[in-house]
Amino acid sequence: MLIEVGPVGHLDARILSGLSSYKETSLGSVAGFFVRLADPIPQMVMLVLVCLLALGLRRPRHAIAAAVLVGGANLTTQLLKQLLAHHRYQPILGWIQIGPTSFPSGHSTAAMAMALALALAAPRSWRPTAVIIGGSFVVAVGFSVVILHNHYPSDVAGGWLVAGGWGFAVIAGLRAAELLLANRSAQLVGDRG
């Protein structure tokens, strides 16, 4: 299936074409490093470290939430890649077109999900540092997959949105669990009195 793209699609392709011109420079090597950090094995290692951090801080619910966030976001992206697969032919890209299953970007999803998991697992006093580190990682991976000509910028944004949606859902689940536990504790205290 070939889908006609309009002005936004053309802008997407122009940005991709401009940034991917750096692929054969030293910036391309740096981009390769960041993309490899968002591959499955490094992501699993990072997730284990984030969960261990949460467990070490006696935050077991946050460790579970981090795992659910990362796993759910990555699984959702893989499903969406198949469901939304379509060709986006752009003349400006010539013979090197982006594949039909590029939306949303799995690497961008993984990076954003990991950054959100880190912010979730970190105690409040560490959160600004966690957000700066995680945010820098997200931006580096996002630019890297475009520089390496793997994804359109819109694929990157799609991955960020998937991970962000899972982040909001997990935070809502944590809040609901905290309220439930607080209500149950209050009820137990009231029953004893």
C-alpha positions in Angstrom: 0.0 0.0 0.0 1.4 3.4 -1.0 0.1 6.4 0.8 0.3 9.9 -0.6 2.0 12.3 1.7 1.4 16.0 1.9 3.5 19.0 3.0 4.2 17.5 6.5 5.5 14.4 4.9 7.7 16.4 2.6 9.1 18.4 5.5 9.7 15.1 7.4 11.7 13.8 4.4 13.6 17.1 4.0 14.7 17.0 7.6 15.7 13.3 7.3 17.7 14.1 4.1 19.5 17.0 5.8 20.4 15.2 8.9 21.4 12.0 7.2 24.0 13.9 5.2 26.1 13.6 8.5 26.0 9.8 8.4 29.5 9.4 6.9 31.1 11.9 9.3 32.3 11.5 12.8 28.8 12.4 13.9 27.6 9.3 12.2 29.9 7.2 14.5 28.6 8.9 17.6 25.0 8.3 16.3 25.9 4.6 15.9 27.0 4.4 19.5 23.7 5.9 20.8 21.6 3.7 18.5 23.4 0.6 19.9 22.6 1.8 23.4 18.9 1.5 22.6 19.2 -2.0 21.2 17.5 -4.8 23.2 20.4 -6.2 25.2 21.7 -2.8 26.5 18.1 -1.8 27.2 17.6 -5.0 29.3 20.8 -4.3 31.2 19.7 -0.7 31.9 16.2 -1.9 33.0 17.8 -4.4 35.4 19.9 -1.5 36.8 16.9 0.8 37.2 14.9 -2.0 38.9 17.8 -2.7 41.2 18.0 1.0 42.0 14.3 1.0 42.9 14.6 -2.1 45.0 17.7 -0.8 46.8 15.7 2.3 47.7 12.9 0.0 49.1 10.5 1.0 46.2 9.4 -2.4 44.9 6.2 -1.0 43.3 8.4 1.5 41.4 10.6 -1.4 40.2 7.6 -3.3 38.9 6.2 -0.1 37.3 9.5 0.5 35.5 9.4 -3.0 34.1 5.8 -2.7 33.0 6.5 0.7 31.4 9.5 -0.4 29.4 8.0 -3.8 28.4 4.6 -2.3 27.6 5.9 0.5 25.5 8.2 -1.7 23.5 5.6 -4.3 22.9 3.1 -1.6 21.8 5.6 -0.2 19.4 6.3 -3.6 17.8 2.6 -4.2 17.3 2.0 -0.7 15.9 4.9 -1.2 13.4 3.0 -4.1 11.9 -0.5 -2.6 12.1 0.5 0.8 10.6 3.0 -0.5 8.0 2.9 1.5 4.8 5.3 2.8 2.2 6.0 6.5 2.3 7.9 7.2 -1.0 9.7 10.5 -1.0 11.5 11.6 -4.2 14.0 13.6 -2.2 15.4 10.4 -0.6 16.1 8.8 -4.0 16.9 5.1 -3.9 17.3 5.0 -0.1 13.7 5.0 1.1 12.7 4.3 4.7 11.0 0.9 5.2 7.3 0.4 5.6 7.5 -0.7 9.3 9.5 2.3 10.5 6.6 4.0 12.4 6.9 4.3 15.4 10.7 4.1 16.0 11.5 1.2 18.3 14.8 2.7 19.4 13.1 6.0 20.2 10.4 4.2 22.2 13.0 2.2 24.1 15.1 5.3 24.9 12.1 7.3 26.1 10.7 4.4 28.1 14.0 3.9 29.8 14.3 7.6 30.6 10.8 7.6 32.1 11.6 4.4 34.1 14.7 6.0 35.5 12.8 9.1 36.6 10.1 6.9 38.1 12.6 4.7 40.1 14.7 7.7 41.3 13.8 9.3 44.6 12.4 12.8 44.4 15.8 14.4 45.3 17.5 12.6 42.4 14.8 13.2 39.9 16.1 16.4 38.3 19.4 14.7 37.6 17.6 11.6 36.3 15.5 13.7 34.0 18.5 15.5 32.6 20.4 12.2 32.0 17.3 10.5 30.6 16.3 13.4 28.5 19.8 13.8 27.0 19.7 10.1 26.1 16.3 10.4 24.5 17.3 13.3 22.3 20.6 11.7 21.4 18.9 8.4 20.3 16.2 10.4 18.4 18.7 12.4 16.4 20.9 9.4 15.9 18.2 7.2 14.2 17.5 10.1 11.8 21.2 10.8 11.1 21.7 7.1 10.3 18.8 7.3 7.9 16.8 4.7 9.8 13.7 6.8 10.6 11.8 9.9 9.7 11.6 12.5 12.5 7.9 11.6 12.7 8.8 8.0 13.5 10.9 9.3 16.4 8.0 11.4 17.7 5.7 8.4 17.4 8.0 6.3 19.6 8.2 9.1 22.2 4.4 9.3 22.3 4.0 5.6 22.8 6.4 5.6 25.7 4.9 8.7 27.1 1.4 7.1 27.0 2.7 4.1 28.9 4.5 6.4 31.4 1.2 8.2 32.1 -0.6 4.9 32.5 2.0 3.5 34.9 2.0 6.7 37.0 -1.8 6.6 37.2 -1.6 2.9 38.3 1.0 3.8 41.0 -1.2 6.6 42.3 -4.3 4.3 42.3 -2.3 1.7 44.2 -1.1 4.3 46.8 -4.7 5.6 47.3 -6.0 2.0 47.7 -3.3 1.2 50.3 -3.9 4.5 52.1 -7.7 3.8 52.3 -7.1 0.3 53.4 -4.7 1.5 56.2 -7.2 4.1 57.3 -10.0 1.5 57.3 -7.8 -0.9 59.5 -7.0 1.9 61.9 -10.7 2.8 62.1 -11.7 -0.9 62.7 -9.3 -1.1 65.6 -10.5 2.1 67.2 
